[in-house]
Amino acid sequence: MRVAVVAGPDAGHAIPAIALCRLFADAGHEAVLFTGKRWLGADVPGVTVAELKGLTPRRDDDDTDAGAKIHARAAYIATEMLPDLSALLPDLVVSDVLTAGGGMAAERLGIPWVELSPHPLYRPSKGLPPIGSGLAVGAGLRGRARDAVLRSLTARSLRQGDRERAAARAGIGLPEHDPGPVARLVATLPALEVPRPDWPEEAHVVGPLLWEPTEVVLTPPAGDGPLVMVAPSTAATGVLGMVEAVCAGLDGAGMRVAATMLDPPQHTLPDWAVAGRGRQDLLLREADVVVCGGGHGMLAKALRAGVPTVVVPGAGDQWELANRAARQGSAVVVRPMDPGAVRAAVETVLTRPGFGAAARRAAATAEQVADPVEICVAATR
């Protein structure tokens, strides 16, 4: 099977797409990844990485308008990538949930396509509060009434999004009605999902799709104090200055800090802290606790390794994910960022064994997932 995987350049979306491509290659399929230029040099054995055209904003694009960014840009990307996709003629297209242009291009060519969500399922539900609120499902009459009111407040925005998607589709020659993908891959741990009464029949939880973008090994500082792994968010909406704040908060606590970062730290760190590029999977084997921003990739990676977390969420879906992890019992949420609060949270996680036990329970749910390659193969039949 020849499959084209389409994802934007943000690490939280490109990395799961790369991981999925590796699974295709390992299973003997031909995988081509269309993504941003920053990943063109990635060494992914058995996978061809090609530029996804249409990512550069046009002069009249308004990226502050979420609807225009998601829908109108998707239609533009679909048009721009159509020649490359037509030349490749894949048997299947897998399109990231935020890069819907891949699905539109597949539909124009009559190719079946599958949606990839590199996080829990964020589609609205009649049984949940709005995604992003961070709220647990309301209990009792008052709780259910609260959720119903909140859903009604977001319904207008959802209807507007549907209208914008319909207009964008019509603008490139597709029917206004969006039939949706053949299947949806929900790449998360079951422990981070929320039961809903209207789970889509075509949606399958396949576990987090993880890939290490470097082979560099980051050696933790010497000593026998607890190892605190810090992983600042790679998202534009993440909290800034996390490494510096953690070091300030843990000063004198007898702990060690190892921070994995795509870019070098801006300030000199104490001798009990190191920072730089490094394989997170190897560092997690030694870490006692992870301090992270709540992006799905790092949060799922920590839980997959059975390591509890202190989450300092930024915007986007980080608040939602942080609260899900806290309700699951494996995380403490700190907001806003404060060195003293981070220290207190780290000490709480380290001294209360329940957090580690909950993280290990979350890791065990990875055995309850479907095979994404099998789902994709079935989607072509």
Secondary structure as UniProt FT lines:
FT   STRAND          2..6
FT   HELIX           11..26
FT   TURN            27..28
FT   STRAND          30..35
FT   HELIX           37..39
FT   TURN            40..41
FT   TURN            45..46
FT   STRAND          47..51
FT   TURN            53..54
FT   TURN            59..60
FT   TURN            63..64
FT   HELIX           66..67
FT   HELIX           68..72
FT   HELIX           73..88
FT   STRAND          92..96
FT   TURN            97..98
FT   HELIX           101..109
FT   STRAND          113..117
FT   TURN            126..127
FT   TURN            131..132
FT   HELIX           140..171
FT   TURN            172..173
FT   STRAND          183..186
FT   HELIX           190..192
FT   TURN            197..198
FT   TURN            201..202
FT   STRAND          203..205
FT   STRAND          227..231
FT   TURN            236..237
FT   HELIX           242..250
FT   TURN            251..252
FT   STRAND          256..260
FT   TURN            271..272
FT   STRAND          273..276
FT   HELIX           280..284
FT   TURN            285..286
FT   STRAND          289..292
FT   HELIX           296..304
FT   TURN            305..306
FT   STRAND          309..311
FT   TURN            316..317
FT   HELIX           318..328
FT   STRAND          331..333
FT   HELIX           339..351
FT   HELIX           353..364
FT   HELIX           365..368
FT   HELIX           372..379
//
